[in-house]
Amino acid sequence: MSKKLYPDAKAALDGLLKDGLLIACGGFGLCGIPERLLDAVRESGVTGLTFASNNAGIDNEGIGKLLRTRQVKKMISSYVGENKEFERQYLSGELEVEFCPQGTLAERMRAGGAGIPGFYTKTGVGTLVAEGKEVKNFDGQDYILERGLFADLALVKAWKADETGNVVFRKTARNFNVPAATCGKVCVVEVEEIVPAGSLDPDSIHLPGVYVQRMILGAPYEKKIEFRTVREREAA
């Protein structure tokens, strides 16, 4: 049995959780979110957390569950719609929010994973995003300095993994999971299926096992959607 494989989310996070962590979390809406691991974080009772994630799920799903229990101090996010509790906490001053353009957030995670402490981008120049950041001119164009993200812990959801931790994501569920995984000091992955080492096509690996320290089998999953839209039935 793989030394990286743990029996459940609580066991996989044992010794890793403490108050005040910066956690990089994969997912986009409800697609590709590490729900088993997030549930275990909630149940641990740790507080003062900062999450770097595209969004905070929706009310009572994903990181939204941790907002309900007041375990999140700050969100570094690009899209924060569809979450009334997020909105309420932000407007009442209970939750600190660092808005980050979506591409910039992905690059901040990728840069952190590559050991790059900062990079320049035109995105956000002349807007609130640029406030307090260094501005540098390249070839007559202004760019702002963005910092790479170096997280204490990365929580990731994947489709398949082999016993050595090589990971494959399924279609758009790859989203922020790869850059989130690489920028964490420790990366914990929950997957839908574990397969024998050597059974995955090496050219199809999205996240090499060198980035993965721990993993769990999270299946079975309920495929959730944010909005159910159906066509009205026409009269016979």
C-alpha positions in Angstrom: 0.0 0.0 0.0 1.2 3.5 -0.9 2.9 5.4 2.0 1.1 8.5 0.7 -2.4 7.0 1.0 -4.3 7.7 4.2 -7.5 6.1 5.4 -9.6 9.3 5.5 -9.4 13.1 5.5 -8.9 13.5 9.2 -5.9 11.1 9.2 -4.4 12.8 6.1 -4.5 16.2 7.8 -3.2 15.0 11.2 -0.3 17.1 12.3 -0.8 19.7 9.5 -3.5 21.9 10.9 -3.1 24.8 13.3 -4.7 28.3 13.7 -3.6 31.0 11.3 -2.7 28.9 8.3 -2.6 30.1 4.7 -4.3 27.4 2.7 -4.3 27.2 -1.1 -7.5 25.5 -2.2 -8.4 24.2 -5.7 -11.9 24.4 -7.2 -14.0 26.7 -9.3 -17.5 27.2 -8.0 -18.5 23.6 -7.0 -16.3 22.0 -9.6 -13.2 20.3 -8.4 -13.4 21.4 -4.7 -11.7 19.2 -2.1 -14.9 18.7 -0.1 -13.8 15.8 2.1 -10.7 17.7 3.2 -12.6 20.9 3.8 -15.0 19.0 6.0 -12.1 17.7 8.0 -10.7 21.2 8.4 -14.0 22.4 9.7 -14.3 19.5 12.1 -10.8 20.1 13.4 -11.9 23.5 14.8 -8.9 25.5 13.7 -9.5 29.2 13.3 -8.0 32.4 11.8 -7.4 30.7 8.4 -6.6 32.5 5.2 -7.7 30.8 2.0 -6.3 31.5 -1.4 -9.0 30.2 -3.7 -10.9 31.4 -6.8 -14.0 31.6 -4.7 -15.5 30.4 -1.5 -17.9 27.9 -2.9 -21.6 28.7 -2.2 -23.5 29.0 1.0 -22.8 25.9 3.1 -20.7 24.2 0.3 -16.9 24.2 0.0 -15.2 26.9 1.9 -18.7 28.3 2.5 -19.0 25.7 5.3 -16.0 27.2 7.0 -17.4 30.7 6.7 -20.5 29.6 8.6 -18.4 28.4 11.5 -16.3 31.6 11.5 -13.0 29.7 10.9 -11.9 31.9 8.0 -10.2 35.2 8.7 -9.3 36.2 5.2 -10.1 35.3 1.6 -7.7 35.8 -1.3 -10.2 35.4 -4.2 -11.2 36.6 -7.6 -14.9 35.7 -7.7 -17.0 35.9 -4.6 -20.6 35.8 -5.9 -23.2 33.2 -5.1 -22.4 33.3 -1.4 -24.6 35.4 0.8 -22.7 34.6 4.0 -19.5 35.7 2.4 -21.2 39.0 1.4 -22.6 39.5 4.9 -19.3 38.9 6.7 -17.4 41.1 4.2 -19.8 44.1 4.4 -20.0 43.8 8.2 -16.2 43.8 8.5 -16.0 40.3 9.9 -14.1 38.9 6.9 -11.0 40.4 5.3 -11.0 40.1 1.5 -8.1 40.5 -0.9 -9.6 40.7 -4.4 -7.3 39.3 -7.0 -8.0 39.2 -10.8 -8.5 35.6 -11.8 -5.5 35.2 -14.1 -3.3 37.0 -11.6 -4.4 34.7 -8.8 -3.6 31.6 -10.9 -0.2 33.1 -11.7 0.5 34.0 -8.1 0.0 30.3 -7.2 2.0 29.1 -10.2 4.8 31.5 -9.3 4.9 30.4 -5.7 5.1 26.8 -6.9 8.0 27.7 -9.1 9.8 29.5 -6.3 9.2 32.9 -7.9 8.6 35.6 -5.3 7.1 38.2 -7.6 6.2 39.1 -11.2 4.9 42.2 -13.1 1.6 42.3 -14.8 -0.5 45.0 -16.6 -3.7 43.5 -15.1 -5.1 46.0 -12.5 -2.9 49.0 -13.5 -4.8 52.2 -12.7 -7.4 50.4 -10.5 -7.9 49.6 -6.9 -6.0 46.4 -7.5 -2.8 48.5 -7.9 -3.1 50.4 -4.6 0.0 50.0 -2.5 1.9 48.0 -5.1 5.1 48.8 -6.9 4.6 50.1 -10.4 7.4 49.7 -13.0 7.5 50.9 -16.6 8.6 48.5 -19.3 8.8 49.8 -22.9 6.5 52.7 -22.1 3.9 50.5 -20.4 3.1 50.4 -16.6 3.1 47.1 -14.8 2.3 46.3 -11.2 4.3 44.0 -9.0 2.3 41.0 -7.7 3.7 38.6 -5.1 3.9 34.8 -5.6 1.8 32.8 -3.2 3.6 30.4 -0.8 0.9 28.5 1.1 1.4 26.5 4.3 -1.0 23.8 3.0 -2.6 22.9 -0.4 -5.9 21.1 -0.6 -6.7 19.6 -3.9 -9.4 17.4 -5.6 -8.5 15.1 -8.5 -10.1 12.4 -10.6 -7.4 9.7 -10.5 -4.1 9.1 -8.9 -1.7 6.2 -8.9 -0.1 4.8 -5.8 2.9 7.1 -6.1 0.8 10.2 -6.2 0.8 11.0 -9.9 -2.5 12.8 -10.5 -4.9 13.2 -13.3 -7.8 15.8 -13.3 -11.0 15.5 -15.4 -11.8 18.2 -17.9 -12.6 21.6 -16.3 -12.2 20.2 -12.7 -8.5 20.8 -13.2 -9.1 24.6 -12.8 -7.1 26.0 -10.0 -6.1 22.6 -8.6 -2.7 22.3 -10.3 -1.3 25.8 -9.3 -2.8 25.4 -5.8 -1.1 22.0 -5.4 2.4 23.3 -6.4 2.4 26.4 -4.1 1.8 24.6 -0.8 4.6 23.4 1.5 2.5 20.3 1.9 -0.1 19.1 -0.6 -3.0 16.8 0.3 -5.1 15.4 -2.5 -8.5 13.7 -2.5 -9.3 11.6 -5.5 -12.1 9.6 -6.9 -10.1 6.6 -7.9 -6.7 5.1 -6.9 -5.0 3.0 -9.6 -1.8 0.8 -9.6 1.5 2.5 -10.2 2.4 2.4 -13.9 -1.2 2.2 -15.1 -1.5 5.9 -16.0 -0.2 7.2 -19.3 3.0 9.2 -18.3 2.1 11.8 -21.0 -1.3 12.4 -19.4 -0.1 13.2 -15.8 -1.3 16.7 -14.8 0.4 16.8 -11.4 3.5 14.7 -10.8 3.7 12.8 -7.6 6.7 14.8 -6.4 4.2 17.5 -5.5 1.9 15.2 -3.5 2.7 14.3 0.1 -0.6 12.8 1.2 -3.8 11.6 -0.5 -7.1 10.0 0.3 -9.8 8.1 -1.6 -12.8 10.4 -1.3 -15.4 8.5 -3.4 -18.3 8.2 -3.7 -19.2 11.8 -4.5 -22.5 13.5 -5.2 -22.2 15.7 -8.3 -23.5 19.0 -7.2 -24.4 22.0 -9.3 -24.9 25.6 -8.4 -28.0 26.3 -10.4 -30.4 23.9 -11.9 -31.9 25.3 -15.1 -34.5 23.3 -16.9 -36.8 24.1 -19.8 -40.5 24.5 -19.0 -42.5 21.7 -20.3 -44.7 22.6 -23.2 -48.4 21.9 -23.0 -49.4 18.7 -24.8 
